[in-house]
């Protein structure tokens, strides 16, 4: 029998991993076998702990343990890709809160159904967010969604150029990027 390998993830730096870590160690995962990170679950890029676990942290006979399926990934494509990697390596997946165990045929079926539901929830959340943004933009001048106000005075940039300053000198003087200076000069 292999080891229990825990994976815990939260989406932002302000969130805490304590509850997930407690659940994983309570399920028998040794603290030395925990992979944790604070990163979005919508994509696999930028998730170093997950990549480390999948590439070096698991071996045949191990079981990856997560508290919920959405801690592993938020899209069914990523979930299925991760499940495929685990299956190829002979590693099981156990999801504590949703009682999934991919070492059984019923567990694999339940995993597939929940990953589809998880993707659906993510897409619905994105649709609602887009609807809210569109509704705010439709209000025109009364919209609270106006974007960030300009922090660079275009007239000041042009006046400094007229005085003979180089774009690099203007950028240093104003504390802005040189590319911003070029953008304002070409407008």
C-alpha positions, 0 to 999 in steps of 0.5 A: 500500500502506498502513501496518502498524499494531500493537496490543499489550495485556496484561490487568494493570498488572503484565504487560509489553508488551515481547515483543509490541512486539518481535514487532510491530516485528520484523514491520515495524510502525514504533514510531510506529504502535504502540497499546499498553494494559494493560486486560482484553480481555473488553470493549471499554469502557475500552480507549482505545488500541483505540478511538483506533486504530479511530477515528483510527489506521487508514485504507484500505489499512492492516493492523492487526497483533497477535501473537495474536487474544486480544490484540485481544479475548476474545469472538467478538462483539467480534472480529467487531465489530472485524473488521467495522469494519476491513473497512468501513474497507478495513483488513486484519488480520494475526495473527502467531502464528496466521498469520491474514491477513484479506485472503485468503478462507482467512484470513477463515475461519481468523479466524472459527474461532479467534474461536469457539475463543477465546470457548469458552476464555474461557467454560470459564475462567469456568465453572471459576472459578465451580465453584471459588468454589461449592466453597469456599462449600459448605465453610461455616465452613471455607471460605477464601472468606469475603469481606473482614472488616468494617472498620467497627464498627457499635456505634461508629457508633451510639454516636457518633450517640447522642452527637449527632454528624452522619453527616458528622462520624462519617464524617470521624472514622472515615475512612469514606464518609458513605453507610456511616454511613447504612447502619449507622444504618439497619440 
